[in-house]
Structure formats: C-alpha cells, structure tokens
C-alpha cells in the first residue's frame, strides 16, 4: 500500500461519527478503530491480527498507555517523529501519557476520530497538536 492510498482511504472516513471501540466506516469509530479500519480496508495482515486480539480491543475510554505502546510495537514500524510523512500514524497525548492516534495526511494536517468533534475530521497540526505528538509509526508494508 502506498502513502497516497492510506491518506485517500482515511479521507473516506471523514464525517464518520465518533463511537468508542467501533470500527465501521460511515457508522462509527474511535481513533484506534480509524487506524485499524483503514488498514483493514487496504488489506493489511497486521490489522487482521490486531482485530483478532481482544486484549488490545477491550480498552477503556482512556486507553492504557502501555497497551497502546505494546500494540504499536506489535503491529507498526517506528518512525522518527520529525520524519513522519503522509500516511504515517501519529501517537498523541492529551495529558502526560499517549492515548490518541491519527493519520498524518500532509506535512501540516492529520485525520483522526476525535471525541471533541464527535466524528472523524482532518485538521491542521497547529502548535498545540504538534506538542502532543509523542510517537510516529508506519503501517507495515507501506511503500
């Protein structure tokens, strides 16, 4: 899968309602569901493996940061934060710990299922969002 395909697929989810632990395009998803749903749509074997792991999918409204980091290690390839490109997955914090995912859609924009907006949105990575980024990853098999 290419970076352009990842971004195009993620944009296809824009407007999908935010819904905790959901992963259904046009129906509902949360930030993890968006990442998994796009990866499933593009045929990622890691997404299939992730969806089969109930220990990763059974998370609270504020996911355990250790679980998020373990899932990233198990299913994604690390990228240097400053070198992240369109199609890469960003890991963000809202308080001290990581608890949110987004797709970088361009140098200054990201697509994410944001509870604050109650839907999947694409918004500018302003300074506040940039300070929240604590990790970057690529879907395995990204060209």
C-alpha positions as a Markdown table, in Angstrom:
| # | Residue | x | y | z |
|---|---|---|---|---|
| 1 | Unk | 0.0 | 0.0 | 0.0 |
| 2 | Unk | 1.2 | 3.5 | -0.8 |
| 3 | Unk | 1.1 | 6.6 | 1.4 |
| 4 | Unk | -1.4 | 8.2 | -1.1 |
| 5 | Unk | -3.7 | 5.1 | -0.8 |
| 6 | Unk | -3.6 | 5.4 | 3.0 |
| 7 | Unk | -4.4 | 9.1 | 3.0 |
| 8 | Unk | -7.2 | 8.6 | 0.4 |
| 9 | Unk | -8.7 | 5.7 | 2.4 |
| 10 | Unk | -8.5 | 7.7 | 5.7 |
| 11 | Unk | -10.2 | 10.7 | 4.0 |
| 12 | Unk | -13.0 | 8.3 | 3.0 |
| 13 | Unk | -13.8 | 8.0 | 6.8 |
| 14 | Unk | -14.1 | 11.8 | 7.3 |
| 15 | Unk | -17.5 | 12.5 | 8.8 |
| 16 | Unk | -17.9 | 9.0 | 10.4 |
| 17 | Unk | -19.3 | 9.5 | 13.9 |
| 18 | Unk | -17.0 | 9.0 | 16.9 |
| 19 | Unk | -18.0 | 5.9 | 18.7 |
| 20 | Unk | -16.0 | 4.2 | 21.4 |
| 21 | Unk | -14.5 | 0.8 | 20.3 |
| 22 | Unk | -16.2 | 0.9 | 16.9 |
| 23 | Unk | -14.5 | 0.4 | 13.6 |
| 24 | Unk | -17.2 | 0.8 | 10.9 |
| 25 | Unk | -16.7 | 3.4 | 8.1 |
| 26 | Unk | -19.7 | 5.7 | 7.9 |
| 27 | Unk | -21.2 | 4.3 | 11.0 |
| 28 | Unk | -18.8 | 4.9 | 13.9 |
| 29 | Unk | -15.2 | 4.6 | 15.0 |
| 30 | Unk | -12.8 | 5.8 | 17.6 |
| 31 | Unk | -9.2 | 6.8 | 16.9 |
| 32 | Unk | -7.9 | 3.2 | 17.2 |
| 33 | Unk | -10.9 | 2.0 | 15.0 |
| 34 | Unk | -10.0 | 4.5 | 12.3 |
| 35 | Unk | -6.4 | 3.2 | 12.1 |
| 36 | Unk | -7.5 | -0.4 | 12.1 |
| 37 | Unk | -10.4 | 0.2 | 9.7 |
| 38 | Unk | -8.2 | 2.0 | 7.1 |
| 39 | Unk | -5.5 | -0.7 | 7.5 |
| 40 | Unk | -8.2 | -3.5 | 7.0 |
| 41 | Unk | -9.6 | -1.6 | 4.0 |
| 42 | Unk | -6.2 | -1.7 | 2.4 |
| 43 | Unk | -5.6 | -5.4 | 3.2 |
| 44 | Unk | -3.1 | -5.2 | 6.0 |
| 45 | Unk | -2.5 | -8.5 | 7.7 |
| 46 | Unk | -1.4 | -6.7 | 10.8 |
| 47 | Unk | -4.9 | -5.1 | 11.0 |
| 48 | Unk | -6.5 | -8.5 | 10.8 |
| 49 | Unk | -4.2 | -9.7 | 13.6 |
| 50 | Unk | -5.0 | -6.6 | 15.7 |
| 51 | Unk | -8.7 | -7.2 | 15.3 |
| 52 | Unk | -8.3 | -10.8 | 16.5 |
| 53 | Unk | -6.6 | -9.6 | 19.8 |
| 54 | Unk | -9.4 | -8.9 | 22.3 |
| 55 | Unk | -6.7 | -7.9 | 24.8 |
| 56 | Unk | -6.0 | -4.9 | 22.6 |
| 57 | Unk | -9.5 | -4.2 | 21.5 |
| 58 | Unk | -11.0 | -4.2 | 25.0 |
| 59 | Unk | -9.9 | -0.8 | 26.2 |
| 60 | Unk | -11.5 | 2.0 | 28.3 |
| 61 | Unk | -12.4 | 5.5 | 27.2 |
| 62 | Unk | -8.9 | 6.4 | 28.2 |
| 63 | Unk | -6.7 | 3.6 | 26.9 |
| 64 | Unk | -3.8 | 2.2 | 28.9 |
| 65 | Unk | -0.7 | 3.9 | 27.5 |
| 66 | Unk | 1.3 | 0.7 | 28.0 |
| 67 | Unk | -1.2 | -1.2 | 25.9 |
| 68 | Unk | -1.1 | 1.4 | 23.2 |
| 69 | Unk | 2.7 | 1.3 | 23.1 |
| 70 | Unk | 2.7 | -2.5 | 23.0 |
| 71 | Unk | 0.2 | -2.5 | 20.1 |
| 72 | Unk | 2.4 | -0.1 | 18.2 |
| 73 | Unk | 5.4 | -2.4 | 18.7 |
| 74 | Unk | 3.4 | -5.4 | 17.7 |
| 75 | Unk | 1.7 | -4.0 | 14.6 |
| 76 | Unk | 3.5 | -0.9 | 13.3 |
| 77 | Unk | 7.0 | 0.2 | 12.4 |
| 78 | Unk | 8.6 | 3.1 | 14.3 |
| 79 | Unk | 9.4 | 6.3 | 12.5 |
| 80 | Unk | 11.3 | 9.3 | 13.8 |
| 81 | Unk | 8.6 | 11.9 | 14.8 |
| 82 | Unk | 10.2 | 14.7 | 12.8 |
| 83 | Unk | 10.5 | 12.5 | 9.8 |
| 84 | Unk | 6.8 | 11.3 | 9.7 |
| 85 | Unk | 5.2 | 11.6 | 6.3 |
| 86 | Unk | 1.7 | 11.5 | 4.9 |
| 87 | Unk | 0.2 | 8.1 | 5.6 |
| 88 | Unk | 2.1 | 7.6 | 8.9 |
| 89 | Unk | 0.3 | 7.0 | 12.2 |
| 90 | Unk | 0.8 | 9.6 | 14.9 |
| 91 | Unk | 0.6 | 8.8 | 18.6 |
| 92 | Unk | -0.5 | 11.7 | 20.7 |
| 93 | Unk | -1.0 | 12.5 | 24.3 |
| 94 | Unk | -3.7 | 14.7 | 25.9 |
| 95 | Unk | -2.3 | 14.7 | 29.3 |
| 96 | Unk | 1.0 | 13.1 | 30.3 |
| 97 | Unk | 0.6 | 9.8 | 28.6 |
| 98 | Unk | -0.1 | 8.7 | 25.0 |
| 99 | Unk | -3.8 | 8.0 | 24.4 |
| 100 | Unk | -4.8 | 9.1 | 20.8 |
| 101 | Unk | -4.0 | 8.1 | 17.2 |
| 102 | Unk | -4.2 | 10.0 | 14.0 |
| 103 | Unk | -3.0 | 9.6 | 10.4 |
| 104 | Unk | -0.7 | 12.3 | 9.1 |
| 105 | Unk | -2.3 | 13.4 | 5.9 |
| 106 | Unk | 0.3 | 16.0 | 4.8 |
| 107 | Unk | 3.1 | 17.9 | 6.4 |
| 108 | Unk | 0.7 | 20.1 | 8.4 |
| 109 | Unk | -2.6 | 18.1 | 8.6 |
| 110 | Unk | -3.9 | 15.0 | 10.3 |
| 111 | Unk | -7.0 | 12.8 | 10.1 |
| 112 | Unk | -8.4 | 11.4 | 13.3 |
| 113 | Unk | -11.5 | 10.2 | 15.1 |
| 114 | Unk | -11.7 | 13.0 | 17.7 |
| 115 | Unk | -14.2 | 12.7 | 20.6 |
| 116 | Unk | -14.1 | 16.5 | 20.8 |
| 117 | Unk | -15.5 | 16.9 | 17.3 |
| 118 | Unk | -17.7 | 13.7 | 17.7 |
| 119 | Unk | -16.5 | 12.5 | 14.3 |
| 120 | Unk | -13.6 | 11.8 | 12.0 |
| 121 | Unk | -12.0 | 15.1 | 11.0 |
| 122 | Unk | -9.0 | 16.4 | 9.1 |
| 123 | Unk | -7.4 | 19.3 | 10.8 |
| 124 | Unk | -4.3 | 21.4 | 10.8 |
| 125 | Unk | -1.4 | 20.2 | 13.1 |
| 126 | Unk | -1.1 | 23.5 | 14.9 |
| 127 | Unk | 1.5 | 24.1 | 17.6 |
| 128 | Unk | -0.8 | 22.6 | 20.3 |
| 129 | Unk | -1.3 | 19.4 | 18.4 |
| 130 | Unk | 2.4 | 19.2 | 17.4 |
| 131 | Unk | 3.4 | 19.3 | 21.1 |
| 132 | Unk | 1.0 | 16.4 | 21.8 |
| 133 | Unk | 2.8 | 14.1 | 19.3 |
| 134 | Unk | 4.9 | 11.6 | 21.2 |
| 135 | Unk | 5.4 | 8.9 | 18.5 |
| 136 | Unk | 5.2 | 8.1 | 14.8 |
| 137 | Unk | 4.8 | 4.8 | 13.0 |
| 138 | Unk | 4.1 | 3.4 | 9.6 |
| 139 | Unk | 1.7 | 0.7 | 8.7 |
| 140 | Unk | 3.8 | -2.4 | 7.8 |
| 141 | Unk | 4.1 | -2.8 | 4.1 |
| 142 | Unk | 3.8 | 0.9 | 3.3 |
| 143 | Unk | 5.8 | 1.9 | 0.2 |
